[in-house]
Structures are given as C-alpha cells and as structure tokens.
C-alpha cells in the first residue's frame, strides 16, 4: 500500500550545498594552516639570518677597528718619515751652506752637527785667517762660538771650534733683556 503518489527519494543528513560549503571551509582551513606553517618557517629562517648578520657585523666592525688602527699607524709613520725627510733636507742645506763658508785654505778633518751645536776640527794657516774667514760667519749663524788652537810643526794651527745655537730659554732671556732694558740673570754656564 502506497500512501504517496511519488517515489520516495533518498534523504541525506547534510544537503549537497552544505557538503560543498564544508569542502570549501576545510580547504580554507588547510590553506590557512599551510600559510601559518610557511610563516613560522620563514620567521625561524629570518631569525637565523639575523643572528648570522649580527655575527658578520661584529666581525666587520672588528675588522674596521683593525683597519683604522693600521691606517692611524701608517699616517703616524708617514708623518715621521716626512719629518725626517724635512729635517734631513734642512741638515743637508745647512751642511752645504757650512761647507760653502769654509775657505779653501782651511782643511776640515771632522764635522759633528747636533740640533744646537756644531763641532769643527781641522787645520788653518793662521789664527787671524781663521777668525776673519770662518769664526765670524760661525758667530753670525750660531750666536756663540769658541775655538782652541794647537800649533803644528809646519807653522799651521790645528783648531777645534765649538759653536752653540741659542736655545729657547736663552732666546726668552735675550728678548726679556731687550724689552725691559735691564740685565736678567742667566743660569747658563
């Protein structure tokens, strides 16, 4: 006995449209979970790269400090070299000027040049010739010059001349004397 004029249809708990929505909902959840896993992986890789870059930065900073120290050392050495070259040029010029001062009749056997003194040893035909030809220019250049003579058997004289350039202390004493017009006591011996 049939109470209905239509055939019975199979009824499901969930409708087709609900199944489709659940499928899309599941796919969305899988995509979000996959994206979350991808982000976690990238965050971990970024942290690792950051630590690597920090270590590399420390290494580079240490290298920069070493290069700066090396550069400062090179600048210091270059400055010393230039100062020595300048001093050597000045000394060469002074020695050249000194040798031009020495007349042909005076023979030098020994020359010692320091920062403020000049020692000359040699032979001269007479004391007077030495005083007029060499001693006066030495006094003009150095300010203070002493000479000792030793007679030789041939009539010539061996001499030792020591000339001193004025130091900073004696220059200040001389300038004080000139400014005040009164003598100032000096401790020089």
LINFENDA-V50990 format. One record per pair of residues at least 12 apart in sequence whose ideal C-beta (glycine too) atoms are under 8 Angstrom apart, sorted by sequence separation. I is the first residue (numbers start at 1). J is the second residue. If there is no record, write none. Layout:
i:I j:J
i:I j:J
This chain:
i:108 j:120
i:109 j:121
i:110 j:122
i:135 j:147
i:147 j:159
i:148 j:160
i:98 j:111
i:108 j:121
i:109 j:122
i:147 j:160
i:173 j:186
i:108 j:122
i:109 j:123
i:120 j:134
i:147 j:161
i:107 j:122
i:146 j:161
i:147 j:162
i:95 j:111
i:106 j:122
i:107 j:123
i:131 j:147
i:145 j:161
i:146 j:162
i:170 j:186
i:106 j:123
i:107 j:124
i:130 j:147
i:145 j:162
i:146 j:163
i:95 j:113
i:106 j:124
i:145 j:163
i:170 j:188
i:94 j:113
i:105 j:124
i:106 j:125
i:130 j:149
i:144 j:163
i:145 j:164
i:98 j:118
i:105 j:125
i:118 j:138
i:144 j:164
i:142 j:163
i:143 j:164
i:144 j:165
i:91 j:113
i:127 j:149
i:141 j:163
i:142 j:164
i:143 j:165
i:144 j:166
i:106 j:129
i:138 j:161
i:142 j:165
i:143 j:166
i:105 j:129
i:106 j:130
i:118 j:142
i:139 j:163
i:124 j:149
i:138 j:163
i:103 j:129
i:135 j:161
i:106 j:133
i:130 j:157
i:134 j:161
i:105 j:133
i:106 j:134
i:123 j:152
i:130 j:159
i:103 j:133
i:125 j:155
i:126 j:156
i:127 j:157
i:103 j:134
i:125 j:156
i:126 j:157
i:102 j:134
i:124 j:156
i:125 j:157
i:101 j:134
i:123 j:156
i:124 j:157
i:123 j:157
i:123 j:158
i:124 j:159
i:101 j:137
i:122 j:158
i:123 j:159
i:101 j:138
i:121 j:158
i:122 j:159
i:121 j:159
i:120 j:159
i:121 j:160
i:120 j:160
i:121 j:161
i:119 j:160
i:120 j:161
i:119 j:161
i:118 j:161
i:119 j:162
i:120 j:163
i:118 j:162
i:119 j:163
i:117 j:162
i:118 j:163
i:117 j:163
i:117 j:164
i:116 j:164
i:117 j:165
i:116 j:165
i:115 j:165
i:116 j:167
